[in-house]
Amino acid sequence: MTHTKATLPVKICPICQRPFTWRKKWQRDWDNVVYCSQRCRRHTRSSVSHHD
């Protein structure tokens, strides 16, 4: 299964609101990937309070 960059699936990170694209290391678990990075994943466990 070959992909061009334009056809890769994209998700939006709920923490930073940035789009991130499918990566080969996530190919078996893409449906369960929620965060774009470990940093955003760690952010959910700590305080999720946003300063408005």
ModelCIF file with pLDDT and N, C-alpha, C, O atoms, coordinates in Angstrom:
data_MODEL
#
_entry.id   MODEL 
#
_entity.id                         1 
_entity.type                       polymer 
_entity.pdbx_number_of_molecules   1 
#
_entity_poly.entity_id                      1 
_entity_poly.type                           'polypeptide(L)' 
_entity_poly.nstd_linkage                   no 
_entity_poly.nstd_monomer                   no 
_entity_poly.pdbx_seq_one_letter_code       MTHTKATLPVKICPICQRPFTWRKKWQRDWDNVVYCSQRCRRHTRSSVSHHD 
_entity_poly.pdbx_seq_one_letter_code_can   MTHTKATLPVKICPICQRPFTWRKKWQRDWDNVVYCSQRCRRHTRSSVSHHD 
_entity_poly.pdbx_strand_id                 A 
#
loop_
_entity_poly_seq.entity_id 
_entity_poly_seq.num 
_entity_poly_seq.mon_id 
_entity_poly_seq.hetero 
1 1  MET n 
1 2  THR n 
1 3  HIS n 
1 4  THR n 
1 5  LYS n 
1 6  ALA n 
1 7  THR n 
1 8  LEU n 
1 9  PRO n 
1 10 VAL n 
1 11 LYS n 
1 12 ILE n 
1 13 CYS n 
1 14 PRO n 
1 15 ILE n 
1 16 CYS n 
1 17 GLN n 
1 18 ARG n 
1 19 PRO n 
1 20 PHE n 
1 21 THR n 
1 22 TRP n 
1 23 ARG n 
1 24 LYS n 
1 25 LYS n 
1 26 TRP n 
1 27 GLN n 
1 28 ARG n 
1 29 ASP n 
1 30 TRP n 
1 31 ASP n 
1 32 ASN n 
1 33 VAL n 
1 34 VAL n 
1 35 TYR n 
1 36 CYS n 
1 37 SER n 
1 38 GLN n 
1 39 ARG n 
1 40 CYS n 
1 41 ARG n 
1 42 ARG n 
1 43 HIS n 
1 44 THR n 
1 45 ARG n 
1 46 SER n 
1 47 SER n 
1 48 VAL n 
1 49 SER n 
1 50 HIS n 
1 51 HIS n 
1 52 ASP n 
#
_struct_asym.id          A 
_struct_asym.entity_id   1 
#
loop_
_ma_qa_metric.id 
_ma_qa_metric.mode 
_ma_qa_metric.name 
_ma_qa_metric.software_group_id 
_ma_qa_metric.type 
1 global pLDDT . pLDDT 
2 local  pLDDT . pLDDT 
#
_ma_qa_metric_global.metric_id      1 
_ma_qa_metric_global.metric_value   85.12 
_ma_qa_metric_global.model_id       1 
_ma_qa_metric_global.ordinal_id     1 
#
loop_
_ma_qa_metric_local.label_asym_id 
_ma_qa_metric_local.label_comp_id 
_ma_qa_metric_local.label_seq_id 
_ma_qa_metric_local.metric_id 
_ma_qa_metric_local.metric_value 
_ma_qa_metric_local.model_id 
_ma_qa_metric_local.ordinal_id 
A MET 1  2 59.00 1 1  
A THR 2  2 67.00 1 2  
A HIS 3  2 62.00 1 3  
A THR 4  2 74.00 1 4  
A LYS 5  2 73.00 1 5  
A ALA 6  2 79.00 1 6  
A THR 7  2 88.00 1 7  
A LEU 8  2 93.00 1 8  
A PRO 9  2 94.00 1 9  
A VAL 10 2 96.00 1 10 
A LYS 11 2 97.00 1 11 
A ILE 12 2 97.00 1 12 
A CYS 13 2 97.00 1 13 
A PRO 14 2 96.00 1 14 
A ILE 15 2 96.00 1 15 
A CYS 16 2 96.00 1 16 
A GLN 17 2 97.00 1 17 
A ARG 18 2 97.00 1 18 
A PRO 19 2 97.00 1 19 
A PHE 20 2 97.00 1 20 
A THR 21 2 96.00 1 21 
A TRP 22 2 95.00 1 22 
A ARG 23 2 95.00 1 23 
A LYS 24 2 94.00 1 24 
A LYS 25 2 94.00 1 25 
A TRP 26 2 93.00 1 26 
A GLN 27 2 93.00 1 27 
A ARG 28 2 95.00 1 28 
A ASP 29 2 95.00 1 29 
A TRP 30 2 95.00 1 30 
A ASP 31 2 96.00 1 31 
A ASN 32 2 96.00 1 32 
A VAL 33 2 96.00 1 33 
A VAL 34 2 96.00 1 34 
A TYR 35 2 97.00 1 35 
A CYS 36 2 96.00 1 36 
A SER 37 2 95.00 1 37 
A GLN 38 2 94.00 1 38 
A ARG 39 2 95.00 1 39 
A CYS 40 2 96.00 1 40 
A ARG 41 2 94.00 1 41 
A ARG 42 2 93.00 1 42 
A HIS 43 2 89.00 1 43 
A THR 44 2 73.00 1 44 
A ARG 45 2 61.00 1 45 
A SER 46 2 56.00 1 46 
A SER 47 2 49.00 1 47 
A VAL 48 2 52.00 1 48 
A SER 49 2 54.00 1 49 
A HIS 50 2 52.00 1 50 
A HIS 51 2 50.00 1 51 
A ASP 52 2 49.00 1 52 
#
loop_
_atom_site.group_PDB 
_atom_site.id 
_atom_site.type_symbol 
_atom_site.label_atom_id 
_atom_site.label_alt_id 
_atom_site.label_comp_id 
_atom_site.label_asym_id 
_atom_site.label_entity_id 
_atom_site.label_seq_id 
_atom_site.pdbx_PDB_ins_code 
_atom_site.Cartn_x 
_atom_site.Cartn_y 
_atom_site.Cartn_z 
_atom_site.occupancy 
_atom_site.B_iso_or_equiv 
_atom_site.pdbx_formal_charge 
_atom_site.auth_seq_id 
_atom_site.auth_comp_id 
_atom_site.auth_asym_id 
_atom_site.auth_atom_id 
_atom_site.pdbx_PDB_model_num 
ATOM 1   N N  . MET A 1 1  ? 0.840  -1.185 0.000  1.00 59.00 ? 1  MET A N  1 
ATOM 2   C CA . MET A 1 1  ? 0.000  0.000  0.000  1.00 59.00 ? 1  MET A CA 1 
ATOM 3   C C  . MET A 1 1  ? 0.882  1.243  0.000  1.00 59.00 ? 1  MET A C  1 
ATOM 4   O O  . MET A 1 1  ? 1.485  1.592  1.015  1.00 59.00 ? 1  MET A O  1 
ATOM 5   N N  . THR A 1 2  ? 0.946  1.882  -1.111 1.00 67.00 ? 2  THR A N  1 
ATOM 6   C CA . THR A 1 2  ? 1.775  3.076  -1.203 1.00 67.00 ? 2  THR A CA 1 
ATOM 7   C C  . THR A 1 2  ? 0.901  4.318  -1.126 1.00 67.00 ? 2  THR A C  1 
ATOM 8   O O  . THR A 1 2  ? -0.205 4.357  -1.665 1.00 67.00 ? 2  THR A O  1 
ATOM 9   N N  . HIS A 1 3  ? 1.415  5.321  -0.451 1.00 62.00 ? 3  HIS A N  1 
ATOM 10  C CA . HIS A 1 3  ? 0.700  6.582  -0.281 1.00 62.00 ? 3  HIS A CA 1 
ATOM 11  C C  . HIS A 1 3  ? 1.582  7.716  -0.784 1.00 62.00 ? 3  HIS A C  1 
ATOM 12  O O  . HIS A 1 3  ? 2.804  7.697  -0.636 1.00 62.00 ? 3  HIS A O  1 
ATOM 13  N N  . THR A 1 4  ? 0.935  8.687  -1.374 1.00 74.00 ? 4  THR A N  1 
ATOM 14  C CA . THR A 1 4  ? 1.642  9.936  -1.612 1.00 74.00 ? 4  THR A CA 1 
ATOM 15  C C  . THR A 1 4  ? 1.305  10.838 -0.438 1.00 74.00 ? 4  THR A C  1 
ATOM 16  O O  . THR A 1 4  ? 0.323  10.598 0.265  1.00 74.00 ? 4  THR A O  1 
ATOM 17  N N  . LYS A 1 5  ? 2.083  11.844 -0.224 1.00 73.00 ? 5  LYS A N  1 
ATOM 18  C CA . LYS A 1 5  ? 1.855  12.707 0.932  1.00 73.00 ? 5  LYS A CA 1 
ATOM 19  C C  . LYS A 1 5  ? 0.454  13.322 0.916  1.00 73.00 ? 5  LYS A C  1 
ATOM 20  O O  . LYS A 1 5  ? -0.132 13.550 1.975  1.00 73.00 ? 5  LYS A O  1 
ATOM 21  N N  . ALA A 1 6  ? -0.069 13.584 -0.242 1.00 79.00 ? 6  ALA A N  1 
ATOM 22  C CA . ALA A 1 6  ? -1.384 14.210 -0.358 1.00 79.00 ? 6  ALA A CA 1 
ATOM 23  C C  . ALA A 1 6  ? -2.527 13.269 0.018  1.00 79.00 ? 6  ALA A C  1 
ATOM 24  O O  . ALA A 1 6  ? -3.615 13.735 0.357  1.00 79.00 ? 6  ALA A O  1 
ATOM 25  N N  . THR A 1 7  ? -2.304 11.955 -0.036 1.00 88.00 ? 7  THR A N  1 
ATOM 26  C CA . THR A 1 7  ? -3.395 11.012 0.233  1.00 88.00 ? 7  THR A CA 1 
ATOM 27  C C  . THR A 1 7  ? -3.321 10.372 1.609  1.00 88.00 ? 7  THR A C  1 
ATOM 28  O O  . THR A 1 7  ? -4.151 9.519  1.923  1.00 88.00 ? 7  THR A O  1 
ATOM 29  N N  . LEU A 1 8  ? -2.365 10.749 2.436  1.00 93.00 ? 8  LEU A N  1 
ATOM 30  C CA . LEU A 1 8  ? -2.262 10.182 3.767  1.00 93.00 ? 8  LEU A CA 1 
ATOM 31  C C  . LEU A 1 8  ? -3.404 10.682 4.650  1.00 93.00 ? 8  LEU A C  1 
ATOM 32  O O  . LEU A 1 8  ? -3.798 11.845 4.559  1.00 93.00 ? 8  LEU A O  1 
ATOM 33  N N  . PRO A 1 9  ? -3.939 9.802  5.506  1.00 94.00 ? 9  PRO A N  1 
ATOM 34  C CA . PRO A 1 9  ? -4.991 10.245 6.425  1.00 94.00 ? 9  PRO A CA 1 
ATOM 35  C C  . PRO A 1 9  ? -4.473 11.294 7.403  1.00 94.00 ? 9  PRO A C  1 
ATOM 36  O O  . PRO A 1 9  ? -3.302 11.276 7.783  1.00 94.00 ? 9  PRO A O  1 
ATOM 37  N N  . VAL A 1 10 ? -5.342 12.195 7.802  1.00 96.00 ? 10 VAL A N  1 
ATOM 38  C CA . VAL A 1 10 ? -4.974 13.281 8.713  1.00 96.00 ? 10 VAL A CA 1 
ATOM 39  C C  . VAL A 1 10 ? -5.946 13.287 9.886  1.00 96.00 ? 10 VAL A C  1 
ATOM 40  O O  . VAL A 1 10 ? -7.144 13.061 9.716  1.00 96.00 ? 10 VAL A O  1 
ATOM 41  N N  . LYS A 1 11 ? -5.414 13.549 11.079 1.00 97.00 ? 11 LYS A N  1 
ATOM 42  C CA . LYS A 1 11 ? -6.235 13.742 12.273 1.00 97.00 ? 11 LYS A CA 1 
ATOM 43  C C  . LYS A 1 11 ? -5.834 15.063 12.914 1.00 97.00 ? 11 LYS A C  1 
ATOM 44  O O  . LYS A 1 11 ? -4.757 15.594 12.644 1.00 97.00 ? 11 LYS A O  1 
ATOM 45  N N  . ILE A 1 12 ? -6.711 15.590 13.767 1.00 97.00 ? 12 ILE A N  1 
ATOM 46  C CA . ILE A 1 12 ? -6.424 16.824 14.496 1.00 97.00 ? 12 ILE A CA 1 
ATOM 47  C C  . ILE A 1 12 ? -6.164 16.462 15.958 1.00 97.00 ? 12 ILE A C  1 
ATOM 48  O O  . ILE A 1 12 ? -6.962 15.762 16.580 1.00 97.00 ? 12 ILE A O  1 
ATOM 49  N N  . CYS A 1 13 ? -5.071 16.931 16.490 1.00 97.00 ? 13 CYS A N  1 
ATOM 50  C CA . CYS A 1 13 ? -4.723 16.670 17.887 1.00 97.00 ? 13 CYS A CA 1 
ATOM 51  C C  . CYS A 1 13 ? -5.665 17.476 18.793 1.00 97.00 ? 13 CYS A C  1 
ATOM 52  O O  . CYS A 1 13 ? -5.819 18.683 18.604 1.00 97.00 ? 13 CYS A O  1 
ATOM 53  N N  . PRO A 1 14 ? -6.299 16.813 19.781 1.00 96.00 ? 14 PRO A N  1 
ATOM 54  C CA . PRO A 1 14 ? -7.235 17.533 20.650 1.00 96.00 ? 14 PRO A CA 1 
ATOM 55  C C  . PRO A 1 14 ? -6.555 18.509 21.616 1.00 96.00 ? 14 PRO A C  1 
ATOM 56  O O  . PRO A 1 14 ? -7.222 19.366 22.196 1.00 96.00 ? 14 PRO A O  1 
ATOM 57  N N  . ILE A 1 15 ? -5.253 18.388 21.792 1.00 96.00 ? 15 ILE A N  1 
ATOM 58  C CA . ILE A 1 15 ? -4.539 19.262 22.710 1.00 96.00 ? 15 ILE A CA 1 
ATOM 59  C C  . ILE A 1 15 ? -4.050 20.526 22.009 1.00 96.00 ? 15 ILE A C  1 
ATOM 60  O O  . ILE A 1 15 ? -4.375 21.639 22.425 1.00 96.00 ? 15 ILE A O  1 
ATOM 61  N N  . CYS A 1 16 ? -3.272 20.351 20.950 1.00 96.00 ? 16 CYS A N  1 
ATOM 62  C CA . CYS A 1 16 ? -2.687 21.518 20.284 1.00 96.00 ? 16 CYS A CA 1 
ATOM 63  C C  . CYS A 1 16 ? -3.486 21.985 19.065 1.00 96.00 ? 16 CYS A C  1 
ATOM 64  O O  . CYS A 1 16 ? -3.181 23.026 18.481 1.00 96.00 ? 16 CYS A O  1 
ATOM 65  N N  . GLN A 1 17 ? -4.505 21.215 18.683 1.00 97.00 ? 17 GLN A N  1 
ATOM 66  C CA . GLN A 1 17 ? -5.374 21.552 17.544 1.00 97.00 ? 17 GLN A CA 1 
ATOM 67  C C  . GLN A 1 17 ? -4.636 21.596 16.217 1.00 97.00 ? 17 GLN A C  1 
ATOM 68  O O  . GLN A 1 17 ? -5.100 22.232 15.270 1.00 97.00 ? 17 GLN A O  1 
ATOM 69  N N  . ARG A 1 18 ? -3.500 20.932 16.137 1.00 97.00 ? 18 ARG A N  1 
ATOM 70  C CA . ARG A 1 18 ? -2.753 20.891 14.879 1.00 97.00 ? 18 ARG A CA 1 
ATOM 71  C C  . ARG A 1 18 ? -3.024 19.586 14.149 1.00 97.00 ? 18 ARG A C  1 
ATOM 72  O O  . ARG A 1 18 ? -3.219 18.548 14.781 1.00 97.00 ? 18 ARG A O  1 
ATOM 73  N N  . PRO A 1 19 ? -3.038 19.633 12.830 1.00 97.00 ? 19 PRO A N  1 
ATOM 74  C CA . PRO A 1 19 ? -3.226 18.394 12.072 1.00 97.00 ? 19 PRO A CA 1 
ATOM 75  C C  . PRO A 1 19 ? -1.942 17.561 12.077 1.00 97.00 ? 19 PRO A C  1 
ATOM 76  O O  . PRO A 1 19 ? -0.836 18.100 12.041 1.00 97.00 ? 19 PRO A O  1 
ATOM 77  N N  . PHE A 1 20 ? -2.109 16.250 12.120 1.00 97.00 ? 20 PHE A N  1 
ATOM 78  C CA . PHE A 1 20 ? -0.962 15.365 11.969 1.00 97.00 ? 20 PHE A CA 1 
ATOM 79  C C  . PHE A 1 20 ? -1.346 14.229 11.041 1.00 97.00 ? 20 PHE A C  1 
ATOM 80  O O  . PHE A 1 20 ? -2.499 13.797 11.014 1.00 97.00 ? 20 PHE A O  1 
ATOM 81  N N  . THR A 1 21 ? -0.377 13.749 10.283 1.00 96.00 ? 21 THR A N  1 
ATOM 82  C CA . THR A 1 21 ? -0.655 12.744 9.266  1.00 96.00 ? 21 THR A CA 1 
ATOM 83  C C  . THR A 1 21 ? -0.216 11.358 9.720  1.00 96.00 ? 21 THR A C  1 
ATOM 84  O O  . THR A 1 21 ? 0.596  11.200 10.632 1.00 96.00 ? 21 THR A O  1 
ATOM 85  N N  . TRP A 1 22 ? -0.783 10.363 9.051  1.00 95.00 ? 22 TRP A N  1 
ATOM 86  C CA . TRP A 1 22 ? -0.475 8.964  9.279  1.00 95.00 ? 22 TRP A CA 1 
ATOM 87  C C  . TRP A 1 22 ? 1.022  8.728  9.164  1.00 95.00 ? 22 TRP A C  1 
ATOM 88  O O  . TRP A 1 22 ? 1.686  9.298  8.299  1.00 95.00 ? 22 TRP A O  1 
ATOM 89  N N  . ARG A 1 23 ? 1.543  7.889  10.036 1.00 95.00 ? 23 ARG A N  1 
ATOM 90  C CA . ARG A 1 23 ? 2.951  7.493  9.972  1.00 95.00 ? 23 ARG A CA 1 
ATOM 91  C C  . ARG A 1 23 ? 3.034  5.979  9.932  1.00 95.00 ? 23 ARG A C  1 
ATOM 92  O O  . ARG A 1 23 ? 2.171  5.286  10.472 1.00 95.00 ? 23 ARG A O  1 
ATOM 93  N N  . LYS A 1 24 ? 4.069  5.473  9.294  1.00 94.00 ? 24 LYS A N  1 
ATOM 94  C CA . LYS A 1 24 ? 4.224  4.030  9.155  1.00 94.00 ? 24 LYS A CA 1 
ATOM 95  C C  . LYS A 1 24 ? 4.244  3.323  10.507 1.00 94.00 ? 24 LYS A C  1 
ATOM 96  O O  . LYS A 1 24 ? 3.712  2.221  10.638 1.00 94.00 ? 24 LYS A O  1 
ATOM 97  N N  . LYS A 1 25 ? 4.855  3.952  11.514 1.00 94.00 ? 25 LYS A N  1 
ATOM 98  C CA . LYS A 1 25 ? 4.919  3.302  12.831 1.00 94.00 ? 25 LYS A CA 1 
ATOM 99  C C  . LYS A 1 25 ? 3.534  3.154  13.467 1.00 94.00 ? 25 LYS A C  1 
ATOM 100 O O  . LYS A 1 25 ? 3.364  2.371  14.401 1.00 94.00 ? 25 LYS A O  1 
ATOM 101 N N  . TRP A 1 26 ? 2.536  3.905  12.963 1.00 93.00 ? 26 TRP A N  1 
ATOM 102 C CA . TRP A 1 26 ? 1.179  3.818  13.482 1.00 93.00 ? 26 TRP A CA 1 
ATOM 103 C C  . TRP A 1 26 ? 0.271  2.932  12.626 1.00 93.00 ? 26 TRP A C  1 
ATOM 104 O O  . TRP A 1 26 ? -0.931 2.863  12.883 1.00 93.00 ? 26 TRP A O  1 
ATOM 105 N N  . GLN A 1 27 ? 0.820  2.256  11.619 1.00 93.00 ? 27 GLN A N  1 
ATOM 106 C CA . GLN A 1 27 ? -0.034 1.578  10.651 1.00 93.00 ? 27 GLN A CA 1 
ATOM 107 C C  . GLN A 1 27 ? -0.955 0.522  11.271 1.00 93.00 ? 27 GLN A C  1 
ATOM 108 O O  . GLN A 1 27 ? -2.071 0.336  10.784 1.00 93.00 ? 27 GLN A O  1 
ATOM 109 N N  . ARG A 1 28 ? -0.531 -0.162 12.311 1.00 95.00 ? 28 ARG A N  1 
ATOM 110 C CA . ARG A 1 28 ? -1.373 -1.180 12.926 1.00 95.00 ? 28 ARG A CA 1 
ATOM 111 C C  . ARG A 1 28 ? -2.340 -0.604 13.953 1.00 95.00 ? 28 ARG A C  1 
ATOM 112 O O  . ARG A 1 28 ? -3.300 -1.268 14.344 1.00 95.00 ? 28 ARG A O  1 
ATOM 113 N N  . ASP A 1 29 ? -2.091 0.627  14.390 1.00 95.00 ? 29 ASP A N  1 
ATOM 114 C CA . ASP A 1 29 ? -2.864 1.183  15.492 1.00 95.00 ? 29 ASP A CA 1 
ATOM 115 C C  . ASP A 1 29 ? -3.431 2.565  15.187 1.00 95.00 ? 29 ASP A C  1 
ATOM 116 O O  . ASP A 1 29 ? -3.742 3.318  16.109 1.00 95.00 ? 29 ASP A O  1 
ATOM 117 N N  . TRP A 1 30 ? -3.569 2.908  13.916 1.00 95.00 ? 30 TRP A N  1 
ATOM 118 C CA . TRP A 1 30 ? -3.992 4.256  13.526 1.00 95.00 ? 30 TRP A CA 1 
ATOM 119 C C  . TRP A 1 30 ? -5.341 4.636  14.143 1.00 95.00 ? 30 TRP A C  1 
ATOM 120 O O  . TRP A 1 30 ? -5.534 5.792  14.520 1.00 95.00 ? 30 TRP A O  1 
ATOM 121 N N  . ASP A 1 31 ? -6.272 3.691  14.251 1.00 96.00 ? 31 ASP A N  1 
ATOM 122 C CA . ASP A 1 31 ? -7.589 4.001  14.798 1.00 96.00 ? 31 ASP A CA 1 
ATOM 123 C C  . ASP A 1 31 ? -7.514 4.439  16.259 1.00 96.00 ? 31 ASP A C  1 
ATOM 124 O O  . ASP A 1 31 ? -8.395 5.156  16.735 1.00 96.00 ? 31 ASP A O  1 
ATOM 125 N N  . ASN A 1 32 ? -6.471 4.016  16.974 1.00 96.00 ? 32 ASN A N  1 
ATOM 126 C CA . ASN A 1 32 ? -6.329 4.361  18.386 1.00 96.00 ? 32 ASN A CA 1 
ATOM 127 C C  . ASN A 1 32 ? -5.406 5.542  18.639 1.00 96.00 ? 32 ASN A C  1 
ATOM 128 O O  . ASN A 1 32 ? -5.260 5.982  19.780 1.00 96.00 ? 32 ASN A O  1 
ATOM 129 N N  . VAL A 1 33 ? -4.781 6.060  17.585 1.00 96.00 ? 33 VAL A N  1 
ATOM 130 C CA . VAL A 1 33 ? -3.895 7.212  17.749 1.00 96.00 ? 33 VAL A CA 1 
ATOM 131 C C  . VAL A 1 33 ? -4.753 8.461  17.914 1.00 96.00 ? 33 VAL A C  1 
ATOM 132 O O  . VAL A 1 33 ? -5.619 8.745  17.086 1.00 96.00 ? 33 VAL A O  1 
ATOM 133 N N  . VAL A 1 34 ? -4.502 9.209  19.000 1.00 96.00 ? 34 VAL A N  1 
ATOM 134 C CA . VAL A 1 34 ? -5.311 10.394 19.290 1.00 96.00 ? 34 VAL A CA 1 
ATOM 135 C C  . VAL A 1 34 ? -4.452 11.654 19.284 1.00 96.00 ? 34 VAL A C  1 
ATOM 136 O O  . VAL A 1 34 ? -4.883 12.694 18.787 1.00 96.00 ? 34 VAL A O  1 
ATOM 137 N N  . TYR A 1 35 ? -3.244 11.570 19.831 1.00 97.00 ? 35 TYR A N  1 
ATOM 138 C CA . TYR A 1 35 ? -2.391 12.746 20.014 1.00 97.00 ? 35 TYR A CA 1 
ATOM 139 C C  . TYR A 1 35 ? -1.256 12.747 18.997 1.00 97.00 ? 35 TYR A C  1 
ATOM 140 O O  . TYR A 1 35 ? -0.816 11.691 18.542 1.00 97.00 ? 35 TYR A O  1 
ATOM 141 N N  . CYS A 1 36 ? -0.792 13.935 18.647 1.00 96.00 ? 36 CYS A N  1 
ATOM 142 C CA . CYS A 1 36 ? 0.254  14.062 17.635 1.00 96.00 ? 36 CYS A CA 1 
ATOM 143 C C  . CYS A 1 36 ? 1.637  13.722 18.182 1.00 96.00 ? 36 CYS A C  1 
ATOM 144 O O  . CYS A 1 36 ? 2.546  13.393 17.420 1.00 96.00 ? 36 CYS A O  1 
ATOM 145 N N  . SER A 1 37 ? 1.797  13.802 19.511 1.00 95.00 ? 37 SER A N  1 
ATOM 146 C CA . SER A 1 37 ? 3.118  13.584 20.098 1.00 95.00 ? 37 SER A CA 1 
ATOM 147 C C  . SER A 1 37 ? 3.003  13.123 21.542 1.00 95.00 ? 37 SER A C  1 
ATOM 148 O O  . SER A 1 37 ? 1.934  13.195 22.148 1.00 95.00 ? 37 SER A O  1 
ATOM 149 N N  . GLN A 1 38 ? 4.108  12.653 22.080 1.00 94.00 ? 38 GLN A N  1 
ATOM 150 C CA . GLN A 1 38 ? 4.160  12.275 23.490 1.00 94.00 ? 38 GLN A CA 1 
ATOM 151 C C  . GLN A 1 38 ? 3.929  13.501 24.370 1.00 94.00 ? 38 GLN A C  1 
ATOM 152 O O  . GLN A 1 38 ? 3.340  13.390 25.445 1.00 94.00 ? 38 GLN A O  1 
ATOM 153 N N  . ARG A 1 39 ? 4.378  14.640 23.930 1.00 95.00 ? 39 ARG A N  1 
ATOM 154 C CA . ARG A 1 39 ? 4.192  15.866 24.704 1.00 95.00 ? 39 ARG A CA 1 
ATOM 155 C C  . ARG A 1 39 ? 2.707  16.156 24.905 1.00 95.00 ? 39 ARG A C  1 
ATOM 156 O O  . ARG A 1 39 ? 2.280  16.469 26.016 1.00 95.00 ? 39 ARG A O  1 
ATOM 157 N N  . CYS A 1 40 ? 1.929  16.054 23.845 1.00 96.00 ? 40 CYS A N  1 
ATOM 158 C CA . CYS A 1 40 ? 0.496  16.291 23.960 1.00 96.00 ? 40 CYS A CA 1 
ATOM 159 C C  . CYS A 1 40 ? -0.171 15.194 24.782 1.00 96.00 ? 40 CYS A C  1 
ATOM 160 O O  . CYS A 1 40 ? -1.099 15.471 25.542 1.00 96.00 ? 40 CYS A O  1 
ATOM 161 N N  . ARG A 1 41 ? 0.281  13.971 24.641 1.00 94.00 ? 41 ARG A N  1 
ATOM 162 C CA . ARG A 1 41 ? -0.278 12.878 25.430 1.00 94.00 ? 41 ARG A CA 1 
ATOM 163 C C  . ARG A 1 41 ? -0.042 13.112 26.919 1.00 94.00 ? 41 ARG A C  1 
ATOM 164 O O  . ARG A 1 41 ? -0.939 12.886 27.731 1.00 94.00 ? 41 ARG A O  1 
ATOM 165 N N  . ARG A 1 42 ? 1.149  13.558 27.280 1.00 93.00 ? 42 ARG A N  1 
ATOM 166 C CA . ARG A 1 42 ? 1.465  13.838 28.685 1.00 93.00 ? 42 ARG A CA 1 
ATOM 167 C C  . ARG A 1 42 ? 0.657  15.017 29.204 1.00 93.00 ? 42 ARG A C  1 
ATOM 168 O O  . ARG A 1 42 ? 0.292  15.055 30.379 1.00 93.00 ? 42 ARG A O  1 
ATOM 169 N N  . HIS A 1 43 ? 0.380  15.965 28.346 1.00 89.00 ? 43 HIS A N  1 
ATOM 170 C CA . HIS A 1 43 ? -0.355 17.161 28.744 1.00 89.00 ? 43 HIS A CA 1 
ATOM 171 C C  . HIS A 1 43 ? -1.752 16.818 29.255 1.00 89.00 ? 43 HIS A C  1 
ATOM 172 O O  . HIS A 1 43 ? -2.272 17.512 30.129 1.00 89.00 ? 43 HIS A O  1 
ATOM 173 N N  . THR A 1 44 ? -2.365 15.762 28.728 1.00 73.00 ? 44 THR A N  1 
ATOM 174 C CA . THR A 1 44 ? -3.709 15.399 29.158 1.00 73.00 ? 44 THR A CA 1 
ATOM 175 C C  . THR A 1 44 ? -3.718 14.864 30.577 1.00 73.00 ? 44 THR A C  1 
ATOM 176 O O  . THR A 1 44 ? -4.683 15.081 31.309 1.00 73.00 ? 44 THR A O  1 
ATOM 177 N N  . ARG A 1 45 ? -2.681 14.180 30.976 1.00 61.00 ? 45 ARG A N  1 
ATOM 178 C CA . ARG A 1 45 ? -2.636 13.608 32.316 1.00 61.00 ? 45 ARG A CA 1 
ATOM 179 C C  . ARG A 1 45 ? -2.390 14.671 33.376 1.00 61.00 ? 45 ARG A C  1 
ATOM 180 O O  . ARG A 1 45 ? -2.864 14.549 34.505 1.00 61.00 ? 45 ARG A O  1 
ATOM 181 N N  . SER A 1 46 ? -1.657 15.703 33.019 1.00 56.00 ? 46 SER A N  1 
ATOM 182 C CA . SER A 1 46 ? -1.460 16.803 33.948 1.00 56.00 ? 46 SER A CA 1 
ATOM 183 C C  . SER A 1 46 ? -2.660 17.739 33.832 1.00 56.00 ? 46 SER A C  1 
ATOM 184 O O  . SER A 1 46 ? -3.717 17.322 33.358 1.00 56.00 ? 46 SER A O  1 
ATOM 185 N N  . SER A 1 47 ? -2.526 18.937 34.234 1.00 49.00 ? 47 SER A N  1 
ATOM 186 C CA . SER A 1 47 ? -3.666 19.855 34.182 1.00 49.00 ? 47 SER A CA 1 
ATOM 187 C C  . SER A 1 47 ? -4.034 20.194 32.743 1.00 49.00 ? 47 SER A C  1 
ATOM 188 O O  . SER A 1 47 ? -3.180 20.544 31.929 1.00 49.00 ? 47 SER A O  1 
ATOM 189 N N  . VAL A 1 48 ? -5.297 20.085 32.458 1.00 52.00 ? 48 VAL A N  1 
ATOM 190 C CA . VAL A 1 48 ? -5.789 20.399 31.120 1.00 52.00 ? 48 VAL A CA 1 
ATOM 191 C C  . VAL A 1 48 ? -6.485 21.753 31.126 1.00 52.00 ? 48 VAL A C  1 
ATOM 192 O O  . VAL A 1 48 ? -7.185 22.105 30.176 1.00 52.00 ? 48 VAL A O  1 
ATOM 193 N N  . SER A 1 49 ? -6.293 22.493 32.180 1.00 54.00 ? 49 SER A N  1 
ATOM 194 C CA . SER A 1 49 ? -6.923 23.812 32.261 1.00 54.00 ? 49 SER A CA 1 
ATOM 195 C C  . SER A 1 49 ? -6.255 24.775 31.284 1.00 54.00 ? 49 SER A C  1 
ATOM 196 O O  . SER A 1 49 ? -5.034 24.923 31.262 1.00 54.00 ? 49 SER A O  1 
ATOM 197 N N  . HIS A 1 50 ? -7.079 25.415 30.490 1.00 52.00 ? 50 HIS A N  1 
ATOM 198 C CA . HIS A 1 50 ? -6.566 26.381 29.518 1.00 52.00 ? 50 HIS A CA 1 
ATOM 199 C C  . HIS A 1 50 ? -6.737 27.786 30.079 1.00 52.00 ? 50 HIS A C  1 
ATOM 200 O O  . HIS A 1 50 ? -7.762 28.105 30.681 1.00 52.00 ? 50 HIS A O  1 
ATOM 201 N N  . HIS A 1 51 ? -5.751 28.598 29.881 1.00 50.00 ? 51 HIS A N  1 
ATOM 202 C CA . HIS A 1 51 ? -5.817 29.970 30.351 1.00 50.00 ? 51 HIS A CA 1 
ATOM 203 C C  . HIS A 1 51 ? -6.396 30.846 29.260 1.00 50.00 ? 51 HIS A C  1 
ATOM 204 O O  . HIS A 1 51 ? -5.767 31.051 28.222 1.00 50.00 ? 51 HIS A O  1 
ATOM 205 N N  . ASP A 1 52 ? -7.580 31.357 29.485 1.00 49.00 ? 52 ASP A N  1 
ATOM 206 C CA . ASP A 1 52 ? -8.241 32.187 28.465 1.00 49.00 ? 52 ASP A CA 1 
ATOM 207 C C  . ASP A 1 52 ? -8.054 33.647 28.739 1.00 49.00 ? 52 ASP A C  1 
ATOM 208 O O  . ASP A 1 52 ? -8.543 34.485 27.981 1.00 49.00 ? 52 ASP A O  1 
#
